[in-house]
Amino acid sequence: MCRHGRPLGHPLHPALVQLPVGAWLSAAVLDCVPGSEYAARVLVAVGVVTAAPAALTDWADWAEQQMRTGLLHAVSMAAAVGLYGVSWAARSRGRNVPGHVLGFAGLAAVGGGAMVGGHLAYRQAAGVNKTEPVPHLVEPGWHTLGPITRFTVGEASRRVVGEVPVLVVREADNVFHVLADRCSHFSGSLSEGEVTDGCVTCPWHGSVFRLLDGWNVDGPATAPQPWFATRTDSNGNLQTRLPEAG
């Protein structure tokens, strides 16, 4: 979905939030410049209007594990939008002094909400690709996962490659798919998810990944799942490696 930022490969909210915050910051500067009332009023309006898509994408990015922090962030930003909305109305009636006061109060709420948002992103890792370390944790070369007879067609299995848990799905007699097991969205175990139509669905938040190449086709995950090349050795063992590994 576009609101999750999947086409970009990262959450969309950080990009969209620049519009309202930039408009409101600019309005605060113009409030200190005599004769800039009209321009400041326009910028306050732009911020209020563009806050809606920014809020929608923000809501899509945080999961149940960040519920309390996410709600605090949402409340702070809702208060900011409300204050700026009332400021816009006051300015439109020519009541510039109350409009300025409400605008600065809204900017303070934005600052508080931004601090909480920073905590969400950098401390609680909301919207961060949880599989980014995988290529650094898997040693180059082929890794044996066991005899192919231990894997049932159409069923998800969990194995470990070095330090990395992987999902193994046998599609046909000699067709295997291997992905990193921990979902890139919030580390849910894909091996506990449902395998249908060539895809696996994360049981935690419903992200859907294509088994063929790990591409994230649906759900909140913005990054694809690391996938592994496979082969069968002369002893009938399934082996796997990262595609860029030697």
C-alpha positions as CSV (number, residue, x, y, z in Angstrom):
1,M,0.0,0.0,0.0
2,C,1.2,3.5,-0.8
3,R,0.6,4.8,2.7
4,H,3.2,2.3,4.0
5,G,5.8,3.6,1.5
6,R,6.5,0.2,-0.1
7,P,7.2,1.7,-3.5
8,L,10.0,3.8,-1.9
9,G,11.4,1.0,0.1
10,H,11.0,2.9,3.4
11,P,8.2,4.5,5.4
12,L,6.4,7.4,3.6
13,H,5.7,9.4,6.8
14,P,9.1,11.1,7.1
15,A,8.8,12.5,3.6
16,L,5.2,13.8,4.0
17,V,5.7,15.3,7.4
18,Q,8.1,17.9,5.9
19,L,5.2,19.7,4.3
20,P,3.1,20.7,7.4
21,V,6.1,21.2,9.7
22,G,7.9,23.3,7.1
23,A,4.8,25.4,6.5
24,W,4.3,25.9,10.2
25,L,7.9,26.8,10.9
26,S,7.8,29.3,8.0
27,A,4.6,30.8,9.4
28,A,6.2,31.3,12.8
29,V,9.1,33.2,11.2
30,L,6.7,35.4,9.2
31,D,4.7,36.1,12.4
32,C,7.7,38.0,13.6
33,V,7.9,40.1,10.4
34,P,5.5,43.0,10.2
35,G,3.2,43.1,7.2
36,S,3.4,39.3,6.6
37,E,0.0,38.4,8.0
38,Y,-1.4,37.1,4.7
39,A,1.5,34.9,3.8
40,A,1.6,33.5,7.3
41,R,-2.1,32.7,7.2
42,V,-1.6,30.9,3.9
43,L,1.2,28.8,5.3
44,V,-0.8,27.9,8.4
45,A,-3.6,26.7,6.1
46,V,-1.1,24.7,4.0
47,G,0.1,23.0,7.2
48,V,-3.3,22.1,8.4
49,V,-4.3,20.6,5.0
50,T,-1.1,18.6,4.4
51,A,-1.1,17.2,8.0
52,A,-3.9,14.7,7.0
53,P,-1.9,12.5,4.6
54,A,1.1,12.8,7.0
55,A,-1.0,11.5,9.9
56,L,-2.4,8.7,7.8
57,T,1.0,7.3,6.9
58,D,2.2,7.8,10.5
59,W,-0.6,5.6,11.8
60,A,0.3,2.9,9.3
61,D,4.0,2.8,10.5
62,W,3.8,1.9,14.2
63,A,2.6,-1.5,15.5
64,E,1.1,-2.8,18.7
65,Q,4.5,-3.0,20.3
66,Q,4.8,0.8,20.2
67,M,1.1,1.5,21.1
68,R,1.5,3.8,24.1
69,T,4.4,5.8,22.5
70,G,2.5,6.0,19.2
71,L,-0.7,7.2,20.9
72,L,1.3,9.9,22.7
73,H,2.8,11.0,19.4
74,A,-0.6,11.0,17.7
75,V,-2.2,13.0,20.5
76,S,0.6,15.6,20.4
77,M,0.3,16.1,16.7
78,A,-3.6,16.1,16.9
79,A,-3.3,18.9,19.4
80,A,-0.9,20.8,17.1
81,V,-3.4,20.5,14.1
82,G,-6.2,21.6,16.4
83,L,-4.3,24.7,17.6
84,Y,-3.3,25.6,14.1
85,G,-6.8,25.1,12.8
86,V,-8.1,27.6,15.4
87,S,-5.2,29.9,14.6
88,W,-6.2,29.8,10.9
89,A,-9.8,30.7,11.8
90,A,-8.7,33.6,14.1
91,R,-6.4,35.0,11.4
92,S,-9.1,34.7,8.8
93,R,-11.3,37.0,11.0
94,G,-8.5,39.5,11.3
95,R,-7.6,38.5,14.9
96,N,-3.9,38.3,14.2
97,V,-2.6,38.5,17.8
98,P,-4.6,35.5,19.1
99,G,-3.8,33.7,15.8
100,H,-0.1,34.3,16.4
101,V,-0.3,33.0,20.0
102,L,-2.2,29.9,18.9
103,G,0.3,29.3,16.2
104,F,3.2,29.4,18.6
105,A,1.3,27.0,20.9
106,G,0.8,24.7,17.9
107,L,4.5,24.8,17.1
108,A,5.3,23.8,20.7
109,A,3.0,20.8,20.3
110,V,4.7,19.9,17.1
111,G,8.1,20.1,18.8
112,G,6.8,17.8,21.6
113,G,5.3,15.4,19.1
114,A,8.5,15.3,17.0
115,M,10.5,14.4,20.1
116,V,8.2,11.4,20.7
117,G,8.3,10.5,17.0
118,G,12.1,10.5,17.3
119,H,11.9,8.1,20.2
120,L,9.6,5.9,18.1
121,A,12.0,5.8,15.2
122,Y,15.4,5.7,16.9
123,R,14.7,3.9,20.2
124,Q,11.7,1.7,19.4
125,A,12.7,1.2,15.7
126,A,9.2,1.9,14.2
127,G,9.4,1.4,10.4
128,V,13.0,0.2,10.5
129,N,14.1,-2.7,8.3
130,K,14.7,-5.4,10.8
131,T,16.5,-7.6,8.3
132,E,19.2,-5.2,7.3
133,P,21.9,-7.1,9.4
134,V,21.2,-10.4,7.6
135,P,23.9,-10.1,4.9
136,H,26.5,-9.3,7.6
137,L,25.6,-12.3,9.8
138,V,25.7,-15.0,7.1
139,E,29.1,-16.4,6.2
140,P,29.8,-16.7,2.4
141,G,29.4,-20.1,0.8
142,W,26.9,-22.8,0.8
143,H,25.2,-23.9,4.1
144,T,23.6,-27.3,4.5
145,L,20.0,-27.3,5.8
146,G,19.5,-31.1,5.9
147,P,18.2,-33.8,3.6
148,I,15.5,-32.7,1.2
149,T,13.3,-35.6,2.4
150,R,12.8,-33.8,5.7
151,F,10.9,-31.0,3.9
152,T,7.2,-31.4,3.0
153,V,5.8,-29.9,-0.1
154,G,3.8,-26.7,0.7
155,E,4.7,-26.5,4.3
156,A,6.9,-23.9,6.1
157,S,9.9,-25.1,7.9
158,R,12.4,-23.2,10.1
159,R,16.2,-23.7,9.9
160,V,19.2,-21.7,11.0
161,V,22.0,-20.5,8.7
162,G,24.8,-19.4,11.0
163,E,23.1,-17.0,13.4
164,V,20.1,-16.3,11.1
165,P,16.8,-18.2,11.2
166,V,15.4,-18.9,7.8
167,L,12.1,-20.0,6.3
168,V,12.2,-23.0,4.0
169,V,9.3,-23.9,1.7
170,R,9.4,-26.8,-0.7
171,E,7.2,-25.9,-3.6
172,A,7.8,-29.1,-5.7
173,D,10.1,-32.1,-5.7
174,N,13.2,-30.1,-6.5
175,V,12.0,-26.5,-6.1
176,F,12.8,-24.8,-2.8
177,H,12.5,-21.3,-1.5
178,V,14.5,-19.9,1.4
179,L,13.9,-16.5,3.0
180,A,15.1,-14.9,6.2
181,D,12.6,-16.0,8.8
182,R,12.2,-12.8,10.8
183,C,9.9,-10.3,9.1
184,S,11.5,-7.1,8.0
185,H,8.6,-5.1,9.5
186,F,8.8,-6.2,13.2
187,S,10.6,-9.5,13.3
188,G,7.6,-11.8,13.3
189,S,8.4,-15.4,12.5
190,L,7.4,-16.1,8.9
191,S,7.7,-19.9,9.4
192,E,4.6,-19.6,11.6
193,G,2.7,-17.8,8.9
194,E,0.4,-19.0,6.1
195,V,1.9,-20.1,2.8
196,T,-0.5,-19.6,-0.2
197,D,-0.2,-18.7,-3.9
198,G,3.6,-18.5,-3.8
199,C,3.7,-16.1,-0.9
200,V,4.0,-16.2,2.9
201,T,2.0,-14.0,5.3
202,C,3.6,-12.8,8.5
203,P,1.4,-13.9,11.4
204,W,2.0,-10.7,13.4
205,H,0.9,-7.8,11.2
206,G,0.0,-9.4,7.9
207,S,2.9,-8.4,5.7
208,V,3.0,-10.6,2.6
209,F,6.3,-11.7,0.9
210,R,6.8,-13.5,-2.4
211,L,8.7,-16.7,-1.9
212,L,10.5,-16.5,-5.2
213,D,12.5,-13.4,-4.4
214,G,11.3,-12.1,-1.0
215,W,9.5,-9.1,-2.5
216,N,7.0,-7.4,-0.1
217,V,3.7,-7.5,-2.1
218,D,1.3,-6.3,0.7
219,G,1.1,-5.2,4.3
220,P,3.1,-2.7,6.4
221,A,6.6,-4.0,5.6
222,T,8.4,-1.5,3.4
223,A,11.5,-3.6,2.8
224,P,11.7,-6.9,1.0
225,Q,12.7,-10.1,2.8
226,P,16.3,-11.3,2.2
227,W,16.2,-14.4,0.0
228,F,18.7,-17.3,-0.4
229,A,19.8,-19.3,-3.5
230,T,19.3,-23.1,-3.1
231,R,20.8,-26.3,-4.6
232,T,20.8,-30.0,-3.8
233,D,24.2,-31.6,-3.3
234,S,25.2,-35.1,-4.4
235,N,24.1,-36.6,-1.0
236,G,20.5,-35.2,-1.4
237,N,21.0,-32.4,1.1
238,L,19.4,-29.0,0.6
239,Q,22.0,-26.2,0.6
240,T,21.6,-22.5,0.6
241,R,23.5,-19.2,0.4
242,L,22.9,-15.5,-0.1
243,P,22.8,-14.8,-3.8
244,E,25.7,-12.3,-3.7
245,A,27.9,-14.7,-1.6
246,G,30.5,-16.9,-3.2
